[in-house]
Amino acid sequence: MKKQKPETIAFRSKTALYSEAYIFLEALSEVHGTYGTEHPESIMALGRSSMGKTWLTNFYRKQYPRTQVDGKDIIPILYIRLQATPSSKGLQDILIGELNPFYTKKAAMTSERATQQLLILLRQYGVQMIIIEEIQHFLPGHSEKRVIQHRLDQLKNLIDRSAIPFVLTGQRSAEKILTANYGQKGEDNQLRQRFRSPVFLNSIPHYTDAWKEILSSYQKNMGVKTIDFTSGDLPERFYAATHGHHGKLSKLLSYAIEAWDGKGKIHKEELSKGYFKGISVKPSNACPFTCTDTVLHDMVDFATKENAREEDV
């Protein structure tokens, strides 16, 4: 078994911070700060996969770890990740299961009884905020209005009765949770009144200072000597390789560290190896770090159009 280098492990444990990341973290802090007030606020963070939603929520959660006070467990931030596989469990059952691993809903237990149990546990563990990832899986895969309205009412009921801020993260498609009107004709989406404006985490164009800022943040986190990721056409080459996805960028750089001999700087040679080991699905693909300018232009153009298409979905 080949173990990862200490430098790789250290790099993967860090979170790249940049302007949009700070905006998102500030929004989380502001929502968190409404806990205990008369009108707690909730928020949605939306964007395609690998845009940093999970990393940033994890970074924020680490600032409020589980602790013990007078022998009692305290969980300031309760976190769950919904699965794509359909489940017969209600949202309150999933949350209870996170707080009580031994919980098994009895067949005769009503949804109201489960909600009451959850509210007791939330107070018992001192939960101040609830983060639900992959919230797009909360809505059923079909468009039956009755079922959808039931799910939305369930979420609204939990938010109101717990008086705890909720953070919902997921794909852009989840925005319909706040925009769709599935109630009576002319009735507004009541969930929207409980949420502040969503935060959108989108891909950053390769030609912007914001993209260079992201590359600089990752380069700093590597903790080893490298060529300047923001010089020349390297921003374009990184964009062509990763399509601006944070997950892909982190993976590419991790493999580049693994390919590094520990001497001197990490150059395009190591970045190329990181690309082929961590991102490329075909060894025959052109390498964005060594290809000609013409091929690079085509790769960047493809990545830009692909991002625009997926973010419009």
Summary of the structure (lengths in Angstrom):
residues: 313
radius of gyration: 22.3
end to end distance: 42.0
largest distance: 68.3
contacts: 896
relative contact order: 0.14
helix: 50%
strand: 10%
